[in-house]
Each structure stands twice: as structure tokens, then as C-alpha cells.
């Protein structure tokens, strides 16, 4: 009896640092800096020491970029978000889903866990957004006050020599003195 050949697990897709930079719109220098800060790490290094990133690494790089560009987070704030338990849970659940064929019961448990973690993360983001909205409202009010002050400076100042109401053909004080 011939046993069927076992299908080899597919090799994970890996990217070199230049490819990651190009695909994410970042520079290799930025990626190296983020690595120095501990925000991202290549999954492994090639035989010549070059950095190799997996799809999961790319997801993390994209997440960092989006937190900075979309939400204006500093790298310290990005670290706080990435270090939250919720992100770790979501990454772990995703990894477990992809790594094998969990039973339907385990899938349900993983999905429940992911929903809870995602809801917690959404709550944190909502708090952050409300702070951003409050700060923006302050800036809008400040801009309105500054614009009003500028407009007040640009407003015409009535002449102190004018003796009559505007448009009234009355002689000025100097004209009255000359005609006497």
C-alpha cells in the first residue's frame, strides 16, 4: 500500500528590509530606528545577517505607521498601544487561527477572546479620540479669538478731525477757522 505523500507546510513569505520599506512607504532607516527602540523586530536574519520580515512583522510595521500618521501618535504612545494586552491577544489569536485547524469549539473560544480584546482596544481608542477632539475644539476656539483680534486691527479707525457724522457735508474745524 502506498501512503500519500505528506504535503510540506508552505514556506512563510519573507521580505527583506528594502522590500518592507517600499511596501509600507517608509525608509530602511526608519525601520532600523524602530528596531533600535524595540517597536519592531525582524522574525529572523538571513545567513548574511540581512533582516527578514514575515507577513506578521509587516502587519506590525503597518500598524505603527498608521498610529503615527492617522492618529498622530508619538513613538512613545505607539509603544503604549502595542504593549497593551489587547494587541497581544489579537495577534496571538490570529496566529493560532493561521497555524493550524482549530476545532470549532476552539475557534469559538478564540473568536470570543478576540472580540473582547478588540472591544477593549476600541474603548481605549475612543478615549484617545475624545482627548484629540477636545484638544481640536480648544484650537478652533483659539483660532477664532486670534482671527477676531486680527480683524479688529484691520478695522478702519474713525479720524479724530472729523466733526460731523459720516456723509454730512459739514466744514472741518480748520475750514471754519479759515473762513472767519
ZIMOBEL-V84661 format. One record per residue. N is the residue number from 1. RES is the residue in one small letter. PHI is phi in whole degrees, -180 to 180 (NA if undefined). OMEGA is omega in degrees with one decimal (* if undefined). NEAR is the number of other ideal C-beta (glycine too) atoms within 12 Angstrom. Layout:
# ZIMOBEL-V84661
N & RES & PHI & OMEGA & NEAR
N & RES & PHI & OMEGA & NEAR
This chain:
# ZIMOBEL-V84661
1 & x & NA & -179.0 & 3
2 & x & -95 & 177.6 & 4
3 & x & -90 & -179.5 & 5
4 & x & -65 & 178.5 & 6
5 & x & -68 & -179.5 & 6
6 & x & -76 & 179.6 & 6
7 & x & -70 & 178.7 & 6
8 & x & -71 & 177.3 & 6
9 & x & -64 & -179.0 & 9
10 & x & -64 & 177.0 & 8
11 & x & -65 & 177.6 & 9
12 & x & -69 & 177.7 & 18
13 & x & -73 & 179.2 & 17
14 & x & -124 & -178.5 & 22
15 & x & -125 & 172.2 & 29
16 & x & -82 & -175.2 & 25
17 & x & -59 & 178.6 & 33
18 & x & -64 & 178.4 & 19
19 & x & -68 & 178.3 & 24
20 & x & -62 & 179.5 & 37
21 & x & -59 & -177.9 & 25
22 & x & -65 & -177.5 & 17
23 & x & -70 & -177.1 & 21
24 & x & -102 & -179.0 & 29
25 & x & 78 & 178.8 & 15
26 & x & -107 & 174.9 & 29
27 & x & -107 & 176.8 & 17
28 & x & -64 & 178.3 & 23
29 & x & -63 & 178.2 & 13
30 & x & -61 & -180.0 & 24
31 & x & -62 & 178.0 & 35
32 & x & -65 & 178.5 & 22
33 & x & -64 & 177.6 & 18
34 & x & -61 & 177.3 & 35
35 & x & -67 & 177.2 & 25
36 & x & -59 & -179.9 & 13
37 & x & -78 & -179.7 & 18
38 & x & 83 & 179.6 & 16
39 & x & -77 & -179.1 & 32
40 & x & -143 & 177.4 & 35
41 & x & -137 & 173.5 & 24
42 & x & -65 & -179.2 & 28
43 & x & -64 & 176.8 & 24
44 & x & -163 & 178.2 & 17
45 & x & -116 & 178.1 & 16
46 & x & -72 & -177.9 & 15
47 & x & -61 & 178.7 & 7
48 & x & -94 & 176.7 & 8
49 & x & 90 & -179.2 & 11
50 & x & -71 & -177.3 & 19
51 & x & -75 & 178.2 & 28
52 & x & -126 & -176.9 & 26
53 & x & -114 & 176.0 & 37
54 & x & -93 & 177.4 & 26
55 & x & -61 & 177.9 & 24
56 & x & -64 & 176.8 & 25
57 & x & -63 & 178.8 & 33
58 & x & -62 & 178.4 & 30
59 & x & -61 & 179.1 & 26
60 & x & -65 & 178.5 & 33
61 & x & -60 & 179.5 & 40
62 & x & -64 & 178.8 & 24
63 & x & -62 & 179.2 & 29
64 & x & -61 & -180.0 & 36
65 & x & -58 & -178.5 & 28
66 & x & -66 & 178.0 & 21
67 & x & -62 & 178.5 & 30
68 & x & -74 & -173.4 & 26
69 & x & -77 & -175.5 & 16
70 & x & -78 & -175.9 & 17
71 & x & -106 & 177.8 & 20
72 & x & 72 & -178.6 & 17
73 & x & -73 & 170.3 & 26
74 & x & -76 & 178.6 & 15
75 & x & -64 & 176.8 & 22
76 & x & -65 & 178.0 & 15
77 & x & -69 & 176.6 & 22
78 & x & -60 & 179.6 & 30
79 & x & -58 & -179.5 & 21
80 & x & -61 & 179.9 & 20
81 & x & -64 & -177.1 & 31
82 & x & -68 & -179.3 & 32
83 & x & -84 & 179.1 & 16
84 & x & -70 & -178.9 & 25
85 & x & -61 & -176.4 & 18
86 & x & -61 & -179.9 & 26
87 & x & -65 & 178.1 & 29
88 & x & -61 & 179.7 & 20
89 & x & -63 & -179.1 & 24
90 & x & -62 & 178.7 & 31
91 & x & -65 & -179.7 & 28
92 & x & -66 & 179.7 & 19
93 & x & -62 & 179.7 & 27
94 & x & -60 & -179.7 & 23
95 & x & -64 & -179.7 & 21
96 & x & -66 & 176.9 & 21
97 & x & -61 & -175.9 & 21
98 & x & -79 & -172.7 & 19
99 & x & -77 & -177.0 & 15
100 & x & -158 & -179.6 & 12
101 & x & -123 & -177.8 & 10
102 & x & -65 & 179.4 & 19
103 & x & -62 & 177.7 & 12
104 & x & -56 & 178.4 & 10
105 & x & -64 & 179.3 & 10
106 & x & -66 & 176.9 & 17
107 & x & -60 & 178.8 & 17
108 & x & -62 & 179.0 & 15
109 & x & -62 & -179.9 & 17
110 & x & -64 & 179.7 & 26
111 & x & -65 & 176.3 & 21
112 & x & -61 & 178.9 & 16
113 & x & -64 & -179.9 & 26
114 & x & -66 & 179.2 & 26
115 & x & -63 & 178.4 & 18
116 & x & -62 & 180.0 & 19
117 & x & -65 & -179.9 & 25
118 & x & -64 & 178.2 & 22
119 & x & -64 & 177.1 & 17
120 & x & -63 & 180.0 & 22
121 & x & -65 & 176.2 & 27
122 & x & -61 & 178.4 & 17
123 & x & -63 & 177.3 & 16
124 & x & -63 & 179.0 & 26
125 & x & -66 & 177.2 & 25
126 & x & -61 & 176.9 & 14
127 & x & -61 & 179.7 & 15
128 & x & -63 & 179.5 & 24
129 & x & -63 & 178.9 & 18
130 & x & -66 & 175.5 & 14
131 & x & -65 & 178.8 & 18
132 & x & -64 & 179.9 & 19
133 & x & -64 & 178.3 & 14
134 & x & -65 & 178.4 & 14
135 & x & -63 & 179.1 & 15
136 & x & -63 & 179.1 & 15
137 & x & -61 & 175.5 & 14
138 & x & -61 & -178.8 & 14
139 & x & -67 & 178.4 & 14
140 & x & -64 & 179.1 & 14
141 & x & -64 & 177.8 & 14
142 & x & -63 & 178.5 & 14
143 & x & -62 & 179.3 & 14
144 & x & -65 & 178.4 & 14
145 & x & -64 & 179.1 & 14
146 & x & -64 & 179.1 & 14
147 & x & -64 & 179.1 & 14
148 & x & -63 & 177.6 & 14
149 & x & -64 & 178.4 & 13
150 & x & -65 & 178.3 & 12
151 & x & -62 & 178.6 & 12
152 & x & -64 & 177.5 & 12
153 & x & -68 & -178.2 & 11
154 & x & -84 & -177.7 & 10
155 & x & -68 & 179.3 & 10
156 & x & -66 & 179.7 & 10
157 & x & -101 & 179.7 & 9
158 & x & -63 & -178.8 & 11
159 & x & -72 & -179.2 & 11
160 & x & -73 & -178.7 & 8
161 & x & -82 & -176.4 & 13
162 & x & -67 & -177.5 & 17
163 & x & -94 & -174.6 & 17
164 & x & -118 & 176.9 & 16
165 & x & -67 & -178.9 & 9
166 & x & -59 & 177.6 & 11
167 & x & 83 & -179.5 & 7
168 & x & -89 & -175.3 & 10
169 & x & -80 & 178.8 & 10
170 & x & -96 & -179.1 & 14
171 & x & -72 & 175.4 & 16
172 & x & -75 & -179.9 & 17
173 & x & -59 & -179.4 & 16
174 & x & -65 & 178.7 & 12
175 & x & -68 & 179.2 & 14
176 & x & -63 & -178.1 & 13
177 & x & -68 & -179.3 & 9
178 & x & -68 & -175.2 & 9
179 & x & -85 & -178.3 & 9
180 & x & -79 & * & 8
